């Protein structure tokens, strides 16, 4: 076991991901998004397209084959979580075929970090995954309520007790901001950093849901990657909510999964915010000027509905 891997065993997921950022290279593509934005969907699409997708919160990017290896302590605690999305936990297929032939495959790297974290790396390509902030933040709350105790040391005693308003008031681990202004700051920072990347693509969750083939094709074109139309169509089909939910149901039925009733693929719905926002305190909270202005830059009209 290397000295680096020993240190990995002692790191929290966010600390491991920060260390991993320094190890990335020109063949890596950063997939940035706020929690709840749809990165699990993008991960599945990437694998189905034949590329590798690394989750640096549970894996280290310095494996000899270039595809990333699991960090032992993190894997032992979170393996049940990784395996819930079967397609995104398997390292077989076209990506490894290219690695075995001597070619360095493109590797997509998930992150919730701000762009400055990658300033000292040689990464020059990025995807920004965005979703209506009302759906993003609510999805993040649901994830936190189910899985947060395994990832965040001070969250275990909150699981099942934290209300949505309480969650909105709680400062985030990454930037010390509450969720609503944090969402706005995160996406503003990535838009401002876009010119620093040689290739930069914005991918909207809603577009991946409504016209997946077109959205995937546009993403690949922005990244300068060539994939056959047949493979794109197959990736879209295999990344539907129904297909991904079925795989998660099968994976979570195994022994040792302590969160069988929780779901990463919970609903995958566009516009779920209409079911809970109402006209009271929540609607007022989401009328935050920074959120409204930043959301509009991505085509979302988040002004309160009367």
Secondary structure, DSSP 8 states (H G I E B T S, - for coil): --HHHHHHTT--HHHHHHHHHTT--TTEEEEE--TTSSHHHHHHHHHHHT-EEE-TTTEETT-TTSS-EE-HHHHHHHHHHHTTSGGGG---SHHHHHHHTT----EEEEE-S-GGGGTTS---EEEEEE--HHHHHHHHHHHHHHHHHHH-GGGGGGTTT--HHHHHHS--TTTS--HHHHHHHHHHHHHHHGGGSSEEEEEEHHHHHHSHHHHHHHHHHHHT----HHHHHHHHHHTSHHHHHHHHHHHHTSTT-TTTT--SSS---SSGGGGT--SSHHHHHTT-HHHHHHHHHTT---S---
